[in-house]
């Protein structure tokens, strides 16, 4: 598997490219027992340069995590039955790796 691509395990769907700012997060989420599936979304390139940030949006089936890299944004859908626990874990991940957290 080349760098920047993730598949197998809890990862579903045909899109496997992960921006560098989201790689550690995806690796982390694959190890979380409460996470059932991870769906890697499309990448939006060409945004204004900025700091790495994470934004969490609640969905019926889990959470949507928007990860902002230096010049791109990627959405990652995380399917879980325990949204609050996973949401808290992602917040802790953001603090540990010095991502700006947005609500």
Secondary structure, DSSP 8 states (H G I E B T S, - for coil): --TTB--BTTEESS--B--HHHHHHHHHHHH-TTEEEEEEEEEEE-------EEEEEEETTEEEEEEE-SSEEEEEEEEES-HHHHHHHHHHHHHHTT-EEE-
